[in-house]
Amino acid sequence: MADSYFKKPEFKDRTTPGYVEEVVVRSEHETFLVYESDGRVLGSVHVSWSPSDRKGQFGMLSVSGDAQKRGIGGALVSAVQKYCWDQLQKSSSGSVTITMPVIHSRTDLIPFYEKRGFAHCDTKPFVAPEIVQDGVLVEMLIFEKSVNFE
């Protein structure tokens, strides 16, 4: 994992099957989308949305190493935007804001999101400081995009 350098050893695994199950069960405004081909999961992304402020967020976008550079990541980002818009249209109509946090050291990811219309709008402290090794600074670059499928 590219983001493992800053994590305490006990937090090296990004997700577990139990965590995914917990997310899907615990909230009506949070899920995982998956990209499958021939019965194999090639990519996934965590998605959450807030009807009260018409915002969606995604993270933990991951594509299997042998399936990269085939458009799967871009397809998942497109699916997130449409999924959030569909979910938020149930409460009211109009544009939806989608945000995506990127770990500051992952500068290689920034062009991927900018190419898809996301712009850097904020920088925030890492959301789970308890997993970060002592003395390591981790910040989140927040990218944002407004979408409307009407």
Phi and psi in radians as a Rosetta constraint file:
Dihedral C 1 N 2 CA 2 C 2 CIRCULARHARMONIC -1.207 0.35
Dihedral N 2 CA 2 C 2 N 3 CIRCULARHARMONIC -0.428 0.35
Dihedral C 2 N 3 CA 3 C 3 CIRCULARHARMONIC -1.671 0.35
Dihedral N 3 CA 3 C 3 N 4 CIRCULARHARMONIC 0.092 0.35
Dihedral C 3 N 4 CA 4 C 4 CIRCULARHARMONIC -1.280 0.35
Dihedral N 4 CA 4 C 4 N 5 CIRCULARHARMONIC -0.300 0.35
Dihedral C 4 N 5 CA 5 C 5 CIRCULARHARMONIC -1.015 0.35
Dihedral N 5 CA 5 C 5 N 6 CIRCULARHARMONIC -0.527 0.35
Dihedral C 5 N 6 CA 6 C 6 CIRCULARHARMONIC -1.695 0.35
Dihedral N 6 CA 6 C 6 N 7 CIRCULARHARMONIC -0.122 0.35
Dihedral C 6 N 7 CA 7 C 7 CIRCULARHARMONIC -1.531 0.35
Dihedral N 7 CA 7 C 7 N 8 CIRCULARHARMONIC 2.552 0.35
Dihedral C 7 N 8 CA 8 C 8 CIRCULARHARMONIC -1.112 0.35
Dihedral N 8 CA 8 C 8 N 9 CIRCULARHARMONIC 2.603 0.35
Dihedral C 8 N 9 CA 9 C 9 CIRCULARHARMONIC -0.912 0.35
Dihedral N 9 CA 9 C 9 N 10 CIRCULARHARMONIC -0.646 0.35
Dihedral C 9 N 10 CA 10 C 10 CIRCULARHARMONIC -1.250 0.35
Dihedral N 10 CA 10 C 10 N 11 CIRCULARHARMONIC -0.102 0.35
Dihedral C 10 N 11 CA 11 C 11 CIRCULARHARMONIC -2.053 0.35
Dihedral N 11 CA 11 C 11 N 12 CIRCULARHARMONIC 0.374 0.35
Dihedral C 11 N 12 CA 12 C 12 CIRCULARHARMONIC -1.172 0.35
Dihedral N 12 CA 12 C 12 N 13 CIRCULARHARMONIC -0.572 0.35
Dihedral C 12 N 13 CA 13 C 13 CIRCULARHARMONIC -1.309 0.35
Dihedral N 13 CA 13 C 13 N 14 CIRCULARHARMONIC 2.179 0.35
Dihedral C 13 N 14 CA 14 C 14 CIRCULARHARMONIC -1.177 0.35
Dihedral N 14 CA 14 C 14 N 15 CIRCULARHARMONIC -0.793 0.35
Dihedral C 14 N 15 CA 15 C 15 CIRCULARHARMONIC -2.539 0.35
Dihedral N 15 CA 15 C 15 N 16 CIRCULARHARMONIC 2.860 0.35
Dihedral C 15 N 16 CA 16 C 16 CIRCULARHARMONIC -2.265 0.35
Dihedral N 16 CA 16 C 16 N 17 CIRCULARHARMONIC 2.787 0.35
Dihedral C 16 N 17 CA 17 C 17 CIRCULARHARMONIC -0.986 0.35
Dihedral N 17 CA 17 C 17 N 18 CIRCULARHARMONIC -0.645 0.35
Dihedral C 17 N 18 CA 18 C 18 CIRCULARHARMONIC -1.105 0.35
Dihedral N 18 CA 18 C 18 N 19 CIRCULARHARMONIC -0.683 0.35
Dihedral C 18 N 19 CA 19 C 19 CIRCULARHARMONIC -1.124 0.35
Dihedral N 19 CA 19 C 19 N 20 CIRCULARHARMONIC -0.794 0.35
Dihedral C 19 N 20 CA 20 C 20 CIRCULARHARMONIC -1.053 0.35
Dihedral N 20 CA 20 C 20 N 21 CIRCULARHARMONIC -0.787 0.35
Dihedral C 20 N 21 CA 21 C 21 CIRCULARHARMONIC -1.069 0.35
Dihedral N 21 CA 21 C 21 N 22 CIRCULARHARMONIC -0.734 0.35
Dihedral C 21 N 22 CA 22 C 22 CIRCULARHARMONIC -1.066 0.35
Dihedral N 22 CA 22 C 22 N 23 CIRCULARHARMONIC -0.759 0.35
Dihedral C 22 N 23 CA 23 C 23 CIRCULARHARMONIC -1.079 0.35
Dihedral N 23 CA 23 C 23 N 24 CIRCULARHARMONIC -0.814 0.35
Dihedral C 23 N 24 CA 24 C 24 CIRCULARHARMONIC -1.154 0.35
Dihedral N 24 CA 24 C 24 N 25 CIRCULARHARMONIC -0.613 0.35
Dihedral C 24 N 25 CA 25 C 25 CIRCULARHARMONIC -1.437 0.35
Dihedral N 25 CA 25 C 25 N 26 CIRCULARHARMONIC -0.625 0.35
Dihedral C 25 N 26 CA 26 C 26 CIRCULARHARMONIC -1.379 0.35
Dihedral N 26 CA 26 C 26 N 27 CIRCULARHARMONIC -0.339 0.35
Dihedral C 26 N 27 CA 27 C 27 CIRCULARHARMONIC -2.420 0.35
Dihedral N 27 CA 27 C 27 N 28 CIRCULARHARMONIC 2.421 0.35
Dihedral C 27 N 28 CA 28 C 28 CIRCULARHARMONIC -1.458 0.35
Dihedral N 28 CA 28 C 28 N 29 CIRCULARHARMONIC -0.064 0.35
Dihedral C 28 N 29 CA 29 C 29 CIRCULARHARMONIC -2.084 0.35
Dihedral N 29 CA 29 C 29 N 30 CIRCULARHARMONIC 0.577 0.35
Dihedral C 29 N 30 CA 30 C 30 CIRCULARHARMONIC -2.759 0.35
Dihedral N 30 CA 30 C 30 N 31 CIRCULARHARMONIC 2.404 0.35
Dihedral C 30 N 31 CA 31 C 31 CIRCULARHARMONIC -2.842 0.35
Dihedral N 31 CA 31 C 31 N 32 CIRCULARHARMONIC -3.124 0.35
Dihedral C 31 N 32 CA 32 C 32 CIRCULARHARMONIC -2.062 0.35
Dihedral N 32 CA 32 C 32 N 33 CIRCULARHARMONIC 2.397 0.35
Dihedral C 32 N 33 CA 33 C 33 CIRCULARHARMONIC -1.804 0.35
Dihedral N 33 CA 33 C 33 N 34 CIRCULARHARMONIC 2.509 0.35
Dihedral C 33 N 34 CA 34 C 34 CIRCULARHARMONIC -2.210 0.35
Dihedral N 34 CA 34 C 34 N 35 CIRCULARHARMONIC 2.661 0.35
Dihedral C 34 N 35 CA 35 C 35 CIRCULARHARMONIC -1.943 0.35
Dihedral N 35 CA 35 C 35 N 36 CIRCULARHARMONIC 2.075 0.35
Dihedral C 35 N 36 CA 36 C 36 CIRCULARHARMONIC -2.061 0.35
Dihedral N 36 CA 36 C 36 N 37 CIRCULARHARMONIC 2.592 0.35
Dihedral C 36 N 37 CA 37 C 37 CIRCULARHARMONIC -2.551 0.35
Dihedral N 37 CA 37 C 37 N 38 CIRCULARHARMONIC 2.229 0.35
Dihedral C 37 N 38 CA 38 C 38 CIRCULARHARMONIC 0.912 0.35
Dihedral N 38 CA 38 C 38 N 39 CIRCULARHARMONIC 0.708 0.35
Dihedral C 38 N 39 CA 39 C 39 CIRCULARHARMONIC 1.333 0.35
Dihedral N 39 CA 39 C 39 N 40 CIRCULARHARMONIC 0.134 0.35
Dihedral C 39 N 40 CA 40 C 40 CIRCULARHARMONIC -2.004 0.35
Dihedral N 40 CA 40 C 40 N 41 CIRCULARHARMONIC 2.302 0.35
Dihedral C 40 N 41 CA 41 C 41 CIRCULARHARMONIC -1.337 0.35
Dihedral N 41 CA 41 C 41 N 42 CIRCULARHARMONIC 2.088 0.35
Dihedral C 41 N 42 CA 42 C 42 CIRCULARHARMONIC -1.822 0.35
Dihedral N 42 CA 42 C 42 N 43 CIRCULARHARMONIC -0.294 0.35
Dihedral C 42 N 43 CA 43 C 43 CIRCULARHARMONIC -2.844 0.35
Dihedral N 43 CA 43 C 43 N 44 CIRCULARHARMONIC 2.801 0.35
Dihedral C 43 N 44 CA 44 C 44 CIRCULARHARMONIC -2.703 0.35
Dihedral N 44 CA 44 C 44 N 45 CIRCULARHARMONIC 2.846 0.35
Dihedral C 44 N 45 CA 45 C 45 CIRCULARHARMONIC -2.684 0.35
Dihedral N 45 CA 45 C 45 N 46 CIRCULARHARMONIC 2.451 0.35
Dihedral C 45 N 46 CA 46 C 46 CIRCULARHARMONIC -1.524 0.35
Dihedral N 46 CA 46 C 46 N 47 CIRCULARHARMONIC 2.326 0.35
Dihedral C 46 N 47 CA 47 C 47 CIRCULARHARMONIC -2.270 0.35
Dihedral N 47 CA 47 C 47 N 48 CIRCULARHARMONIC 2.393 0.35
Dihedral C 47 N 48 CA 48 C 48 CIRCULARHARMONIC -2.410 0.35
Dihedral N 48 CA 48 C 48 N 49 CIRCULARHARMONIC 2.751 0.35
Dihedral C 48 N 49 CA 49 C 49 CIRCULARHARMONIC -2.603 0.35
Dihedral N 49 CA 49 C 49 N 50 CIRCULARHARMONIC 2.673 0.35
Dihedral C 49 N 50 CA 50 C 50 CIRCULARHARMONIC -2.219 0.35
Dihedral N 50 CA 50 C 50 N 51 CIRCULARHARMONIC 1.840 0.35
Dihedral C 50 N 51 CA 51 C 51 CIRCULARHARMONIC -1.053 0.35
Dihedral N 51 CA 51 C 51 N 52 CIRCULARHARMONIC -0.547 0.35
Dihedral C 51 N 52 CA 52 C 52 CIRCULARHARMONIC -1.139 0.35
Dihedral N 52 CA 52 C 52 N 53 CIRCULARHARMONIC -0.566 0.35
Dihedral C 52 N 53 CA 53 C 53 CIRCULARHARMONIC -2.094 0.35
Dihedral N 53 CA 53 C 53 N 54 CIRCULARHARMONIC 0.181 0.35
Dihedral C 53 N 54 CA 54 C 54 CIRCULARHARMONIC 0.965 0.35
Dihedral N 54 CA 54 C 54 N 55 CIRCULARHARMONIC 0.764 0.35
Dihedral C 54 N 55 CA 55 C 55 CIRCULARHARMONIC -2.115 0.35
Dihedral N 55 CA 55 C 55 N 56 CIRCULARHARMONIC 2.485 0.35
Dihedral C 55 N 56 CA 56 C 56 CIRCULARHARMONIC -2.071 0.35
Dihedral N 56 CA 56 C 56 N 57 CIRCULARHARMONIC 2.743 0.35
Dihedral C 56 N 57 CA 57 C 57 CIRCULARHARMONIC -2.495 0.35
Dihedral N 57 CA 57 C 57 N 58 CIRCULARHARMONIC 2.559 0.35
Dihedral C 57 N 58 CA 58 C 58 CIRCULARHARMONIC -2.386 0.35
Dihedral N 58 CA 58 C 58 N 59 CIRCULARHARMONIC 2.756 0.35
Dihedral C 58 N 59 CA 59 C 59 CIRCULARHARMONIC -2.912 0.35
Dihedral N 59 CA 59 C 59 N 60 CIRCULARHARMONIC -3.114 0.35
Dihedral C 59 N 60 CA 60 C 60 CIRCULARHARMONIC 0.940 0.35
Dihedral N 60 CA 60 C 60 N 61 CIRCULARHARMONIC 0.618 0.35
Dihedral C 60 N 61 CA 61 C 61 CIRCULARHARMONIC -1.173 0.35
Dihedral N 61 CA 61 C 61 N 62 CIRCULARHARMONIC 2.211 0.35
Dihedral C 61 N 62 CA 62 C 62 CIRCULARHARMONIC -2.502 0.35
Dihedral N 62 CA 62 C 62 N 63 CIRCULARHARMONIC 2.383 0.35
Dihedral C 62 N 63 CA 63 C 63 CIRCULARHARMONIC -2.216 0.35
Dihedral N 63 CA 63 C 63 N 64 CIRCULARHARMONIC 2.341 0.35
Dihedral C 63 N 64 CA 64 C 64 CIRCULARHARMONIC -0.914 0.35
Dihedral N 64 CA 64 C 64 N 65 CIRCULARHARMONIC 2.433 0.35
Dihedral C 64 N 65 CA 65 C 65 CIRCULARHARMONIC -0.927 0.35
Dihedral N 65 CA 65 C 65 N 66 CIRCULARHARMONIC -0.721 0.35
Dihedral C 65 N 66 CA 66 C 66 CIRCULARHARMONIC -1.387 0.35
Dihedral N 66 CA 66 C 66 N 67 CIRCULARHARMONIC -0.037 0.35
Dihedral C 66 N 67 CA 67 C 67 CIRCULARHARMONIC -1.978 0.35
Dihedral N 67 CA 67 C 67 N 68 CIRCULARHARMONIC 0.097 0.35
Dihedral C 67 N 68 CA 68 C 68 CIRCULARHARMONIC -1.297 0.35
Dihedral N 68 CA 68 C 68 N 69 CIRCULARHARMONIC 2.797 0.35
Dihedral C 68 N 69 CA 69 C 69 CIRCULARHARMONIC 1.153 0.35
Dihedral N 69 CA 69 C 69 N 70 CIRCULARHARMONIC 0.488 0.35
Dihedral C 69 N 70 CA 70 C 70 CIRCULARHARMONIC -2.118 0.35
Dihedral N 70 CA 70 C 70 N 71 CIRCULARHARMONIC 0.184 0.35
Dihedral C 70 N 71 CA 71 C 71 CIRCULARHARMONIC 1.519 0.35
Dihedral N 71 CA 71 C 71 N 72 CIRCULARHARMONIC 0.085 0.35
Dihedral C 71 N 72 CA 72 C 72 CIRCULARHARMONIC -1.213 0.35
Dihedral N 72 CA 72 C 72 N 73 CIRCULARHARMONIC -0.736 0.35
Dihedral C 72 N 73 CA 73 C 73 CIRCULARHARMONIC -1.050 0.35
Dihedral N 73 CA 73 C 73 N 74 CIRCULARHARMONIC -0.794 0.35
Dihedral C 73 N 74 CA 74 C 74 CIRCULARHARMONIC -1.113 0.35
Dihedral N 74 CA 74 C 74 N 75 CIRCULARHARMONIC -0.677 0.35
Dihedral C 74 N 75 CA 75 C 75 CIRCULARHARMONIC -1.119 0.35
Dihedral N 75 CA 75 C 75 N 76 CIRCULARHARMONIC -0.684 0.35
Dihedral C 75 N 76 CA 76 C 76 CIRCULARHARMONIC -1.161 0.35
Dihedral N 76 CA 76 C 76 N 77 CIRCULARHARMONIC -0.707 0.35
Dihedral C 76 N 77 CA 77 C 77 CIRCULARHARMONIC -1.102 0.35
Dihedral N 77 CA 77 C 77 N 78 CIRCULARHARMONIC -0.745 0.35
Dihedral C 77 N 78 CA 78 C 78 CIRCULARHARMONIC -1.086 0.35
Dihedral N 78 CA 78 C 78 N 79 CIRCULARHARMONIC -0.727 0.35
Dihedral C 78 N 79 CA 79 C 79 CIRCULARHARMONIC -1.121 0.35
Dihedral N 79 CA 79 C 79 N 80 CIRCULARHARMONIC -0.679 0.35
Dihedral C 79 N 80 CA 80 C 80 CIRCULARHARMONIC -1.048 0.35
Dihedral N 80 CA 80 C 80 N 81 CIRCULARHARMONIC -0.825 0.35
Dihedral C 80 N 81 CA 81 C 81 CIRCULARHARMONIC -1.055 0.35
Dihedral N 81 CA 81 C 81 N 82 CIRCULARHARMONIC -0.819 0.35
Dihedral C 81 N 82 CA 82 C 82 CIRCULARHARMONIC -1.178 0.35
Dihedral N 82 CA 82 C 82 N 83 CIRCULARHARMONIC -0.706 0.35
Dihedral C 82 N 83 CA 83 C 83 CIRCULARHARMONIC -1.094 0.35
Dihedral N 83 CA 83 C 83 N 84 CIRCULARHARMONIC -0.825 0.35
Dihedral C 83 N 84 CA 84 C 84 CIRCULARHARMONIC -1.085 0.35
Dihedral N 84 CA 84 C 84 N 85 CIRCULARHARMONIC -0.772 0.35
Dihedral C 84 N 85 CA 85 C 85 CIRCULARHARMONIC -1.047 0.35
Dihedral N 85 CA 85 C 85 N 86 CIRCULARHARMONIC -0.806 0.35
Dihedral C 85 N 86 CA 86 C 86 CIRCULARHARMONIC -1.039 0.35
Dihedral N 86 CA 86 C 86 N 87 CIRCULARHARMONIC -0.778 0.35
Dihedral C 86 N 87 CA 87 C 87 CIRCULARHARMONIC -1.129 0.35
Dihedral N 87 CA 87 C 87 N 88 CIRCULARHARMONIC -0.711 0.35
Dihedral C 87 N 88 CA 88 C 88 CIRCULARHARMONIC -1.406 0.35
Dihedral N 88 CA 88 C 88 N 89 CIRCULARHARMONIC -0.316 0.35
Dihedral C 88 N 89 CA 89 C 89 CIRCULARHARMONIC -1.218 0.35
Dihedral N 89 CA 89 C 89 N 90 CIRCULARHARMONIC -0.308 0.35
Dihedral C 89 N 90 CA 90 C 90 CIRCULARHARMONIC -1.164 0.35
Dihedral N 90 CA 90 C 90 N 91 CIRCULARHARMONIC -0.449 0.35
Dihedral C 90 N 91 CA 91 C 91 CIRCULARHARMONIC -1.740 0.35
Dihedral N 91 CA 91 C 91 N 92 CIRCULARHARMONIC -0.553 0.35
Dihedral C 91 N 92 CA 92 C 92 CIRCULARHARMONIC -2.990 0.35
Dihedral N 92 CA 92 C 92 N 93 CIRCULARHARMONIC 2.937 0.35
Dihedral C 92 N 93 CA 93 C 93 CIRCULARHARMONIC -1.794 0.35
Dihedral N 93 CA 93 C 93 N 94 CIRCULARHARMONIC 2.968 0.35
Dihedral C 93 N 94 CA 94 C 94 CIRCULARHARMONIC 1.981 0.35
Dihedral N 94 CA 94 C 94 N 95 CIRCULARHARMONIC -3.017 0.35
Dihedral C 94 N 95 CA 95 C 95 CIRCULARHARMONIC -1.139 0.35
Dihedral N 95 CA 95 C 95 N 96 CIRCULARHARMONIC 2.701 0.35
Dihedral C 95 N 96 CA 96 C 96 CIRCULARHARMONIC -2.190 0.35
Dihedral N 96 CA 96 C 96 N 97 CIRCULARHARMONIC 2.403 0.35
Dihedral C 96 N 97 CA 97 C 97 CIRCULARHARMONIC -1.706 0.35
Dihedral N 97 CA 97 C 97 N 98 CIRCULARHARMONIC 2.246 0.35
Dihedral C 97 N 98 CA 98 C 98 CIRCULARHARMONIC -1.969 0.35
Dihedral N 98 CA 98 C 98 N 99 CIRCULARHARMONIC 2.268 0.35
Dihedral C 98 N 99 CA 99 C 99 CIRCULARHARMONIC -2.044 0.35
Dihedral N 99 CA 99 C 99 N 100 CIRCULARHARMONIC 2.702 0.35
Dihedral C 99 N 100 CA 100 C 100 CIRCULARHARMONIC -2.516 0.35
Dihedral N 100 CA 100 C 100 N 101 CIRCULARHARMONIC 2.023 0.35
Dihedral C 100 N 101 CA 101 C 101 CIRCULARHARMONIC -1.475 0.35
Dihedral N 101 CA 101 C 101 N 102 CIRCULARHARMONIC 2.443 0.35
Dihedral C 101 N 102 CA 102 C 102 CIRCULARHARMONIC -2.223 0.35
Dihedral N 102 CA 102 C 102 N 103 CIRCULARHARMONIC 2.288 0.35
Dihedral C 102 N 103 CA 103 C 103 CIRCULARHARMONIC -1.065 0.35
Dihedral N 103 CA 103 C 103 N 104 CIRCULARHARMONIC 2.305 0.35
Dihedral C 103 N 104 CA 104 C 104 CIRCULARHARMONIC -0.955 0.35
Dihedral N 104 CA 104 C 104 N 105 CIRCULARHARMONIC -0.523 0.35
Dihedral C 104 N 105 CA 105 C 105 CIRCULARHARMONIC -1.380 0.35
Dihedral N 105 CA 105 C 105 N 106 CIRCULARHARMONIC -0.165 0.35
Dihedral C 105 N 106 CA 106 C 106 CIRCULARHARMONIC -1.592 0.35
Dihedral N 106 CA 106 C 106 N 107 CIRCULARHARMONIC 0.979 0.35
Dihedral C 106 N 107 CA 107 C 107 CIRCULARHARMONIC -1.081 0.35
Dihedral N 107 CA 107 C 107 N 108 CIRCULARHARMONIC -0.372 0.35
Dihedral C 107 N 108 CA 108 C 108 CIRCULARHARMONIC -1.148 0.35
Dihedral N 108 CA 108 C 108 N 109 CIRCULARHARMONIC -0.379 0.35
Dihedral C 108 N 109 CA 109 C 109 CIRCULARHARMONIC -1.489 0.35
Dihedral N 109 CA 109 C 109 N 110 CIRCULARHARMONIC -0.388 0.35
Dihedral C 109 N 110 CA 110 C 110 CIRCULARHARMONIC -1.009 0.35
Dihedral N 110 CA 110 C 110 N 111 CIRCULARHARMONIC -0.827 0.35
Dihedral C 110 N 111 CA 111 C 111 CIRCULARHARMONIC -1.061 0.35
Dihedral N 111 CA 111 C 111 N 112 CIRCULARHARMONIC -0.567 0.35
Dihedral C 111 N 112 CA 112 C 112 CIRCULARHARMONIC -1.027 0.35
Dihedral N 112 CA 112 C 112 N 113 CIRCULARHARMONIC -0.815 0.35
Dihedral C 112 N 113 CA 113 C 113 CIRCULARHARMONIC -1.329 0.35
Dihedral N 113 CA 113 C 113 N 114 CIRCULARHARMONIC -0.659 0.35
Dihedral C 113 N 114 CA 114 C 114 CIRCULARHARMONIC -1.096 0.35
Dihedral N 114 CA 114 C 114 N 115 CIRCULARHARMONIC -0.669 0.35
Dihedral C 114 N 115 CA 115 C 115 CIRCULARHARMONIC -1.048 0.35
Dihedral N 115 CA 115 C 115 N 116 CIRCULARHARMONIC -0.462 0.35
Dihedral C 115 N 116 CA 116 C 116 CIRCULARHARMONIC -1.704 0.35
Dihedral N 116 CA 116 C 116 N 117 CIRCULARHARMONIC 0.249 0.35
Dihedral C 116 N 117 CA 117 C 117 CIRCULARHARMONIC 1.601 0.35
Dihedral N 117 CA 117 C 117 N 118 CIRCULARHARMONIC 0.082 0.35
Dihedral C 117 N 118 CA 118 C 118 CIRCULARHARMONIC -1.480 0.35
Dihedral N 118 CA 118 C 118 N 119 CIRCULARHARMONIC 2.492 0.35
Dihedral C 118 N 119 CA 119 C 119 CIRCULARHARMONIC -2.199 0.35
Dihedral N 119 CA 119 C 119 N 120 CIRCULARHARMONIC 2.503 0.35
Dihedral C 119 N 120 CA 120 C 120 CIRCULARHARMONIC -1.168 0.35
Dihedral N 120 CA 120 C 120 N 121 CIRCULARHARMONIC 2.208 0.35
Dihedral C 120 N 121 CA 121 C 121 CIRCULARHARMONIC -2.182 0.35
Dihedral N 121 CA 121 C 121 N 122 CIRCULARHARMONIC -0.227 0.35
Dihedral C 121 N 122 CA 122 C 122 CIRCULARHARMONIC -2.912 0.35
Dihedral N 122 CA 122 C 122 N 123 CIRCULARHARMONIC 2.825 0.35
Dihedral C 122 N 123 CA 123 C 123 CIRCULARHARMONIC -2.282 0.35
Dihedral N 123 CA 123 C 123 N 124 CIRCULARHARMONIC 2.283 0.35
Dihedral C 123 N 124 CA 124 C 124 CIRCULARHARMONIC -2.310 0.35
Dihedral N 124 CA 124 C 124 N 125 CIRCULARHARMONIC 2.801 0.35
Dihedral C 124 N 125 CA 125 C 125 CIRCULARHARMONIC -1.106 0.35
Dihedral N 125 CA 125 C 125 N 126 CIRCULARHARMONIC 2.689 0.35
Dihedral C 125 N 126 CA 126 C 126 CIRCULARHARMONIC -1.019 0.35
Dihedral N 126 CA 126 C 126 N 127 CIRCULARHARMONIC 2.457 0.35
Dihedral C 126 N 127 CA 127 C 127 CIRCULARHARMONIC -1.291 0.35
Dihedral N 127 CA 127 C 127 N 128 CIRCULARHARMONIC -0.292 0.35
Dihedral C 127 N 128 CA 128 C 128 CIRCULARHARMONIC -2.334 0.35
Dihedral N 128 CA 128 C 128 N 129 CIRCULARHARMONIC 1.212 0.35
Dihedral C 128 N 129 CA 129 C 129 CIRCULARHARMONIC -1.044 0.35
Dihedral N 129 CA 129 C 129 N 130 CIRCULARHARMONIC -0.375 0.35
Dihedral C 129 N 130 CA 130 C 130 CIRCULARHARMONIC -1.161 0.35
Dihedral N 130 CA 130 C 130 N 131 CIRCULARHARMONIC -0.299 0.35
Dihedral C 130 N 131 CA 131 C 131 CIRCULARHARMONIC -1.677 0.35
Dihedral N 131 CA 131 C 131 N 132 CIRCULARHARMONIC -0.108 0.35
Dihedral C 131 N 132 CA 132 C 132 CIRCULARHARMONIC -1.506 0.35
Dihedral N 132 CA 132 C 132 N 133 CIRCULARHARMONIC 2.372 0.35
Dihedral C 132 N 133 CA 133 C 133 CIRCULARHARMONIC -1.062 0.35
Dihedral N 133 CA 133 C 133 N 134 CIRCULARHARMONIC 2.564 0.35
Dihedral C 133 N 134 CA 134 C 134 CIRCULARHARMONIC -0.986 0.35
Dihedral N 134 CA 134 C 134 N 135 CIRCULARHARMONIC 2.372 0.35
Dihedral C 134 N 135 CA 135 C 135 CIRCULARHARMONIC 1.468 0.35
Dihedral N 135 CA 135 C 135 N 136 CIRCULARHARMONIC -0.002 0.35
Dihedral C 135 N 136 CA 136 C 136 CIRCULARHARMONIC -1.792 0.35
Dihedral N 136 CA 136 C 136 N 137 CIRCULARHARMONIC 2.193 0.35
Dihedral C 136 N 137 CA 137 C 137 CIRCULARHARMONIC -1.571 0.35
Dihedral N 137 CA 137 C 137 N 138 CIRCULARHARMONIC 2.194 0.35
Dihedral C 137 N 138 CA 138 C 138 CIRCULARHARMONIC -2.271 0.35
Dihedral N 138 CA 138 C 138 N 139 CIRCULARHARMONIC 2.168 0.35
Dihedral C 138 N 139 CA 139 C 139 CIRCULARHARMONIC -2.132 0.35
Dihedral N 139 CA 139 C 139 N 140 CIRCULARHARMONIC 2.768 0.35
Dihedral C 139 N 140 CA 140 C 140 CIRCULARHARMONIC -1.914 0.35
Dihedral N 140 CA 140 C 140 N 141 CIRCULARHARMONIC 2.203 0.35
Dihedral C 140 N 141 CA 141 C 141 CIRCULARHARMONIC -1.551 0.35
Dihedral N 141 CA 141 C 141 N 142 CIRCULARHARMONIC 2.167 0.35
Dihedral C 141 N 142 CA 142 C 142 CIRCULARHARMONIC -1.709 0.35
Dihedral N 142 CA 142 C 142 N 143 CIRCULARHARMONIC 2.166 0.35
Dihedral C 142 N 143 CA 143 C 143 CIRCULARHARMONIC -1.912 0.35
Dihedral N 143 CA 143 C 143 N 144 CIRCULARHARMONIC 2.589 0.35
Dihedral C 143 N 144 CA 144 C 144 CIRCULARHARMONIC -2.488 0.35
Dihedral N 144 CA 144 C 144 N 145 CIRCULARHARMONIC 2.628 0.35
Dihedral C 144 N 145 CA 145 C 145 CIRCULARHARMONIC -2.652 0.35
Dihedral N 145 CA 145 C 145 N 146 CIRCULARHARMONIC 2.447 0.35
Dihedral C 145 N 146 CA 146 C 146 CIRCULARHARMONIC -1.694 0.35
Dihedral N 146 CA 146 C 146 N 147 CIRCULARHARMONIC 2.312 0.35
Dihedral C 146 N 147 CA 147 C 147 CIRCULARHARMONIC -2.214 0.35
Dihedral N 147 CA 147 C 147 N 148 CIRCULARHARMONIC 2.616 0.35
Dihedral C 147 N 148 CA 148 C 148 CIRCULARHARMONIC -2.652 0.35
Dihedral N 148 CA 148 C 148 N 149 CIRCULARHARMONIC 2.066 0.35
Dihedral C 148 N 149 CA 149 C 149 CIRCULARHARMONIC -1.780 0.35
Dihedral N 149 CA 149 C 149 N 150 CIRCULARHARMONIC 0.261 0.35
